[in-house]
Amino acid sequence: MFRRAFWFTAGAAAGVWATTKVNRKLRQLTPESLAAQAANKAIETGYRLKDFALDVRAGMAQREAELGEALGIDSPDGRALPAQRRRAALENHKHDKKHYGMLDEKRPYDRNEDH
């Protein structure tokens, strides 16, 4: 008698456990639940992308500051060169006769000579 009661109780408990598991799984597979899960994943992905973009932007700013320091560019807007380098860059540009259409002082630059 005790054996039958034990197995009856064990079978009933297993049935309740299995029914609960199946019902929980069916609720997860409804269209509303699937849509909610997809929305949650999309929001999570958006947050991850935003964090990635902020990390990239911070890395870019750091690298830009390192390059500016290495090149001696300490301007607040990052466009002006220090006086010595600016003057040297302008002087080199003035002597570039190709830019102004002259190969040397005596004869004009002829494009057809290059081909």
Secondary structure, 3 states (H helix, E strand, C coil): CHHHHHHHHHHHHHHHHHHHHHHHHHHHCCHHHHHHHHHHHHHHHHHHHHHHHHHHHHHHHHHHHHHHHHHCCCCCCCCCCCHHHHHHHHHHHHCCCCCCCECCCCCECCHHHHC
